[in-house]
Amino acid sequence: MNREEWELEQELQTDVQDFSGSRSQLEELPLPPSTYPASLQLYYQVAMPEPQAHLFDVSLHVKGWQSGGGSTLLDLKMPVWTPGSYLVREYSRHLQDFAAFAGEGDDSPLRWRKLGKNHWQVDLQEATELTVRYRIYANELTVRTNHLDVTHGYFNGAALFFYIPRCDRVPIRITILPPHPDWQVTTALPPVPEQKNTFAALDFDTLVDSPFEIGQHQLYEFEAVGKPHQLAVWGEGNLESERLIRDVQTVIQVEANLFGGLPYDRYLFLLHLTSQSFGGLEHKNCCSLIYQRFGFRNKDKYNRFIQLVAHEFFHLWNVKRIRPKALEIFDYNQENYTPSLWFSEGTTSYYDLLIPYRAGVYDVRAYLTALSKEITRFLTTPGRKVQPLSESSFDAWIKLYRQDANSPNSQISYYLKGEMVSLLLDLLIRERHGNRRSLDDVMRQMWEQFGKPEIGFTPEQLQQAIESIADTNLSSFFERYLDRTEELPFDEYLELFGLHLLSEGDESVPYLGLTLKTEAGRDIIKFVERASPAQQAGLDVGDELLAINGIRVSADQLNERLRDFHAGDSIQVVFFDQDELRLSTVTLAEPRPNRYQIVPIKRSSRKQEQNFQGWLGVPLVSVT
């Protein structure tokens, strides 16, 4: 839903009422629908007078408050998470210097108390106006947090602003006070006419969905599919703006063609360049990206960045508008559980490789190489045999973003396995219908049925949509590959397109089952695979490996040393465990594949060649 024309306060109120009416099935919510007096006005001011201290000075002005039931108490809550990043991040831990006053210019303090980790309550007494002042410490540069220093200010709404429970659809105005006159303010929110650095948000959801970049960043204007776009870049690097914008325009065109147009009037790309970071966060009319500053000249690194752009841009349909029922209306106070992130994130990951290929950023060989790397990551993650895909989605809040030493053994990413399942579904649909139907049609149907009206889908409705395009019952497929941990039949599906998986590895290195890394001159075990020879011998993460058969070994020598042995051989390993010197016997196992490559089968049929050409648009012979 586009939000860019803002004029008088009465018109804003009318817009909010219309928007509230379009929200679906509010009667199903456990909380009563939002109610607030028509006179209620919310106004935020964000200042940064000492950016070197990493503190945003925030003021919230509340006008026209009318308490119900005779109560004079006003509740304020800070979100514990932000949409698109499924982890309770406890943003209120960065809040300090909370104070409340009657009126905007009145310094008369009001009584308040804290009722929970993110819950403040103010007693307005007789006042109908309130000013809350507080500071937010901002020294974490990610796409989902806040960062303020002498070079710029960046913030996300969920990490900076309070909301009033059940008043989340009140229009909000935000004024930014930069520390220097030459700092500009860039955001996807529309400006308020004749009010400097002031912007309007239709409601709290919109405010959360609109990050701000403040500083001397480079700002590029360009057009794509007949609509204006901006690229804001903070940081120095080897980015070539003309080339990048040209490729981004093509990506936008390809995705717009898939869905039948663009669902916005203006779009903003925010890009932060740092030393080694990588990530993105989607929003309805913009996205935040962070990437290594010198990652644009190397071909593979550049392609990876375009894949990141394609991923976040694809989200403006899949996730921001086509979203699970559990995320139809956000509860910022706690986790929002859904088993369908495999589709929201995993299917998007499938397309983030495919879209740049369709856009001509790289060729079919590069695409299949990139896809092979993803399959390798999947097949070398032992947790795929432990955690079902639907559970991975549901438990995102406690597992995916909280990796520990055992995570690779016990978990599988819904991004990664969701991507693999989406690949199989695309191939299944294409083969059944001679490429006249594909996963593209599923996306278009989900867009028409759920995205345009912004109605959340249930897992059952998602399965029904896929089945309607595939024209077959997929209950067994979903049970085996989403709800259980059966191995995905890659070769069975790839063979229909004249391809198969070739496993590769060093046959001269017997399997030990650990990852070793040198840190500060010590060789530390970083990972031990479950049921591996290393685990059975008692080696553990954090142990320092010293020697094999009485001779010192280091991380860079390990594979070379193992080549001296064969599967079934027993070796003596010496290591420190909790500072205690230990000796253990390890019986080595058969070598394991560590790489998988999609390659053409030796003799393909005409049907297989037709399937391949219909899928990727080039002859199968082009990859032989």
N, C-alpha and C positions, 0 to 999 in steps of 0.2 A: 504494500500500500504506500503510495507516494505522499510525501509531506513536505511541501516547500512554500506554499503561499500563506503568509500570515499577516493579518492586519489588525483589526480592532479586537479587544478582549471579548466582546459579545460574539464575534464570529468564531473565535477560538472555542468558546463554550458550545456553540452550535455544532462545530466540527466534532468535539468530544462526544456529544450526545449521539451524533450519527455513528461515530466509530464504535461507541459502546453498544449500540444496537446491533452492529454487525458481528460482535463477538458471539461465538456459538455456544449454546448449551451452558450458560452460566448457572442455570439451576442445578447442574450436576456438581458444582463445586462444594467442598466441605465448608468453606467460609461463605458468608453472605456476600452478594455482589457489592461492588464499590458504591458507596453512597457518600455524598459530600454536599455542602451548601453551594448554591449557584454562585455565591459571592466569594468563594474561597479562591485565593490567589497564592501561588508559590513562586518565589523568586530567589535564585541562587547568585551569589557573587563569589568568584574565585580569584584570589590575589596570590602573588608570590614575591613579596618584597625583598626577601633574602634567599634567592634560589640556591646559593651555596650551602644553605642549611637543609636543603631537601624538604622544605615544609610548604605545603599549600595551605594558605589561610582561607577558610571557607565560611561563608555566612549564608544562612537560610532565613529568609523573611517569609512569614506566614501571615496573611491578611484575610480578614473575613471569617475567622474560625468561629463556628457555633457548635458548642459541645452538646451532645445529646444526653437525655436522661438526667440533666442537672449536674453532670460531672464536669469538672474543670480541668481534667487531666488530658494531656495530649501525648500520645505515644509516637516515638520515632525509632525506626529500625534501620540498620545498615545491612545490605545484602551480605550473605556469607559465601556466595558464588556468583559467577557471571555466565550467562548463556553461551554455549559453545565450548566451555571448558568445565568438564564435569568433575569438579573436586571442590569440596568445602574449603575455602582458602582463608576464612576468618579475616576479612578485610578490616574489621573494626579493631584488630590488634595494632593498627598503625595510627589510631585516633588518639589525640591528646588535647588538653586545654579546653575541654567542653565547658560552655557557659550559656545561659539563657537569660534573655532580657525581655521586658514588656515593650512592644513597639519597635519600629525600625531605628529611630534615633534616640530612644530612651535607654539610659544606662541603669535603670532600676532592675536589679537581679530578680529572677524568678526561682522558686524552689524546684529542684529536680532530683531525681534519683535514678540509679541504674538497676534494672530488673533482670538483666541477663547479659551475656557476652556481647550482644549486638543490639540491646534494647534499652533505650533511655525513655524516661517519662517526666514531663514537665507539668507543673501545676500553674495554669494560666491565671488562676484566681478570677478577677473580673475582666482581664484583658481579652480583647478579640484579635490582637496582633502580637506577634512573637518574633524575636530574632534569636537564632541560635548561632553561636560562633564556635569553631573548633579548628584544629589543625590536623593535617594528614601527612605523616612522614612518607616520602616518595623517593626511594632510592633503589628500586628494583625494575630494571628495564626488560620487560617482557611484553608480549602483546595483550596480556590480561591483567597487568598491574599498572602502577604509576611510577613516573620517573621525572625528577626535577633536579637540574643542576645549572651551572652558569651558561650552558649552551642552549638549553631548551626546557620546555615543560610538556609532559605527555600524561594524559590520564584517561582512565575508563570510568564510566559513570558508576558502575556497581562498587568500585573501589574508593569512591570519593563522596557519594551523596547518600543522604538519608531518604527514606520514604515513610509516608504516614500510612499505616495499615488501612486498607479499604478506601483509601483516597488516591490510589495509584493511577487513576485516569484524569487527574487534574492537570491542565496545561501548566507548563513550567517555563520560566524564562531564566536564562543564564548569561551573566555578564562576566567577561574575563578582563582582569586588570594586569596586563603584562608588566614586568619589572623595567623594561626599557621601551622607549617609543618606537624603535625600529624592529621590534618583535611583532610578527604577524600571527593571526589566529586562523587555523584551518580546521574545519569540521564539516561533516555532512549535514548538520542542522542548518535550516534557513536562517538568515539574519533578520533581525527585527528592523524595519525601516527607521532611519534617522536616529538610531541608538547605537553608538559605537561599540563594537565588539560584544554585541548582545544578540543572543540567538533564542529561538523558540522551539520547544519540544512539545509535541502533542500530549504526551503523558510520560510517566516514569519509565515504561518500557522503551520508549523512543530515546530518552535521555541515556539510559544504560547502553543502548545500541549505537551510540554516537560518540566515539572517542574524540579527543581534542589533541592537536599538535600546535604548540605555541613556541615561536622562536624565529630564527633566520633561515629556516629550511628552504630548499629549492622547490619551487612550485611550477609544474608543467601543466599546461592546458592542452587537451586534444579532444577530438571527436571520434566516436565509434557508433555505428548503426544509427547515425543521425542524432546522437545525444551527446551532451557535454560531459567530459571526464576530467579529473585532476589526478596528478601524481605528485605527492609531497614527499620529499626525500630529505631525511636528516642524517648527517654523517658523511664522511668522505670515503671514496673508494674508486674502483675502476669501472663503474657503471657507465655505459654509453647510452645516453637518454634516447637518442633517435632510434637506434636499433631496438631498444627495449620497448619503447612506445609502439613501434611498428608491429612487433610480435604480440604485444598485449592487445592491440586493436584487432588482430586476427583471431586471437583466442576469444575475445568478446564476440566477434562475428560468428564464430563456430558455435558457441554456446547459445547465442541468441537464435541461430537457425534451428538448433535442436528443440528449443522450447517455444519458438514462434514469436520472438520479440524480447524486449527488455522490460522488466516490471518496475522501472524507476524512471525519473526524469533527469537525474544527475547522479554520478557515482564518483567516489573518492578512494584512491589507493594511498594509504599511509605506509611509508617504507623507512625503517630504521636500519642503518648500516653499522655493524659492530665487528668485533674481531672474529668470533666463531659461531654466533647464535644462528638459530634456524627456527622459524615458526610462523604461524598466522592465526588470525581470529576473524571470523566472518561477522558481518553486520548486514542489515537490510540494504543500505545504500552506500556502504563502504566496507573496507577491510583493512586490518592492520597486519603488516608483514615485517619480519625482522630477518636479516640475512647477513652473511659474512661480507665485509666491505670489499674484499678483493676476489669475490666469487663469480665475476661476470665475464672474465676473459677466457678461462678454461671452459671448453665446450661442455663437458659433463656437468660442471657446476652451474653453468648458465642454464642448461636444460633442466636441472633440478629446480632452479628458481622459477622458471616458466611453469613447471609442474605445480609449484606452490601457488603461483598466481591462479592457474587453472582450477586448483582445488578450492581456494577461498572464494573465487568468483562463482564457481558452480554452487556453492553453498547459498548464494542469494536466492536460488530456487530450493535446492534440497537442504533443508534444515531451517532456513529463515522463514520460508513460506510453506514448504512441504515438510511438516514436522510431526513427530509422534504425538498422540493424544496427551501423554503425560507432560509434554512441553508446549501444549497449546496455550496455556496460561501459566506463566512462570510463578513459582513459589520461591521467592528469594531468601526465605528464612531457613530452608532445609533442602536436602537432596530431592531431586525429581527423577524417579526411577522409570526406566523403560528398557525392554529387551531389544529395541529396534535400532540402536545406534549402529549396528552392523550395516544397515541400509543408509542411515543418515551420514555416517562417516566412511564406512567401507565401500559403498557404491560410489561415493564421491572420489575415493582414492582410486577406484578402477578407472574412472573417467579422467583423473588428473594426469594419467599417463597417455590416455587415448586422445584427449583434446589437443595437446600440442602436436601430436602426430597428424591429426586431421587438419591442423592449422599450418602444417608444413614447416614447423620449427625443426623437426628432425625426421629422418626417413624410417622406413619399415624395419630396417635392421636395428636401428637405435631403439625403436619401440619394443621389439621383441627382446633385445638385450636388457632393457629396463624392466620389462615384465619378468624375465628370467631371474633377475636379481631379487624381485619381490617374492617369487616362488621359492628361491633359495632361502631367504629370510624365514619364510613360513616353515619349510621342511627341515630347517636346522633349529627350530624352536621346540624343544621337547614338551613344553606346556600345552601344545596343540592336542596332545593325547590325554590331557587332564581336564582342561576347562572347556565346556561347550561355548559356542559362539554367543548364544542368547544370554548365558550367565556372565560372559565377559562384558557385555553391554550393561547388564543390570548392576554388576559390581564395579563399574567404572569408578564410582565414587570412593571406593576403598582400596582399589588395586592398581589400575592402569597408571595413575600418576604418582603412585607410592611404591616404586620398585625397590625390592630388596634382593639379597643374595640368592634367594630361592625363586624369584619371580619367573625367570625363563623356564624353570622346571614345572611351574604350577599354573601359569597364565598364558593366554594367547590374546593378542591385541584385536579388538573388534575392527580397528582400521584394517589390519593386515588380513585376517581371515575373512572379514567382510568383503574385502577386495577380491580375494580368491573365489568366494562363493558367487560374487557378482560376475566374475569372468565365466564361471561354469554356467550360470543362468543365461548370460548373453549367448554363449555358444549353443546351449540347449535350444533356446528360442530360435536362433538363426537356422540351425540345422533342421528343426521341425518344419520351418516355413520357408526354406530356400532363400534365406536372407531378406524375405519380404517383411519380416517382423524381427525385432531385436529388443535389447534392453532399452534402447532409445524410446521405443513405444511405451514401455512401462513408465519411464520418466514423464513422458507427455501425458499419459493417463493420470498419473499421480498429481501432476500439475493441474490438470483440468478439474479433477475430482476433489482434491484437497488443498492444493497450493493457491489457486486463484481465490477461492472463498476463505482461505486460511482456517480450515477446519482440520483439527488433528486427526491422524489415522491411528487405528488400533493394529496390533500385529496381525489379527485375522483379516482386516481390510487390506493390508499390504500384501499378504499371501494371495488373497482373492484377485487383486489387481495383476499380480505377476502371472497367476494361473489363467486369467482371462486373455492375456496376451500370448502366453505359451499355448493356450488351448489344450491344457492337460492338467490332471490332478498332480500336485506337487507335494502332497502330504508326506510321502515317504522321503522325498528330498529334504524337506524342512526338518523332519524328525531326525534324520541321520546326520545332517551336516550343520544344523543350527542348534538342535537340542541334545545331540549326542556328540561323541568325539571320533566318529569314524573317519578314516583317512579320506581326503578328497581324491576322487578318481581323475586326476589330471590327464593321464594318457588316454583314458576312455573318451574324453571330450575333445582333446586336441587331435586325436587321430582322425576324427570326422572332418578336420580341416587340413589334413595332410601333415600334421606335426606330431612330435612326441618329445618327452623330456629325456635329456641325456644327463645322467649323473656323472659327476667328475670328482676326482680327489686324488691325493697322492697315495698310490697303492703301496708305496714303500714305508709308509708311516703307520705303525699299528696304533690302535685306538687306546688312548689313556683317559680322555674325558674331562679335562680341566683346561682353564684359560689362565695363563701366567703373564704377569706384567711387572716390569721393573719400575720401582718407585723408590727414589732417594737411595739408590744403590742396593736395594733389597728386592728379591724376586718374590712377589706376592701372588698367591692364588686368588683370582677375582671371581671365578665361577667353577663349580663342580657339577657336572651333569648327573641327574638322578640315575641310579642303577649302573653307573659307569664303573670301570675298574678303579678309578681314583676314589670314588665315593665308597665303594665296598672295602677299600683298604684304609678308610678312616681319614683321608685328606679332606680339608674343609676350607671354605672361603676365609681369607685372612691369614692362613698359614703361610710361612715363609719357606719355600722350597730351597734346599741347600745342595743336595747331591743325589746322583743316581749311581748305584753300585760303587759308592765310595769316591766318586769324582764330582767336583763342583759342577753345577749346571745353572744356566741363566735362561731368561725368557727367550732371547734371540737364538739360543743354542738348542732349545728343547726338541724341536722336530728333527734336527740333524742328529741329535743323540738317539732319538727313538728309531731312526733308520738302521741302527745297529742291531735291532731286535726284530722278532717276528711275533705274530699272534700266538698266544699260548705261552710265551716266555714270561718268566717271573723276574722282576727287578726289585732291588732294594732302594727305597727312597728315604732320605734323611731330611727332616724338616722341623721347624719350630712351630709348635701349637701352643698358643697362650704362653709364649716365652719358655716352654719346656721342650727340650730336645727329644725328638722321637724318631723311631725307625719302623718302617712298615714295608711289607711285601706286596707288590702290585702285580697281578697277572694281566698282561696286555691282551686286548681283543682284536678282532678283525678290523682292518681299516674302514672308515666311514666316509661316504661322500660329503663334501663340504661345499659343493657348487652344483647347480642345475642349469641346464641351457635348453631353451626351446629350439629345436632343429627340425628340418623337414624329414619325413620318412623317406626311405630309399626309393620306393616305387609308389607313387600316388596315383589314384584313379581320377578320372575326369570329374566325378562328383566331388571328391575332396578338393581338387583345384578350384572348382566353381565356388565351393563353400569359402575357401580362403580368400578368393578375389572379392566375394561379396562382403566378407568381414572387413578386410583391410584395404580393399580397392586397388591392389596390385597383384600381378601373377605370382603364384607360389614359387615359380622358378627364380624370381628376383631375390629370394633369400637363400637359395641353394649355393 
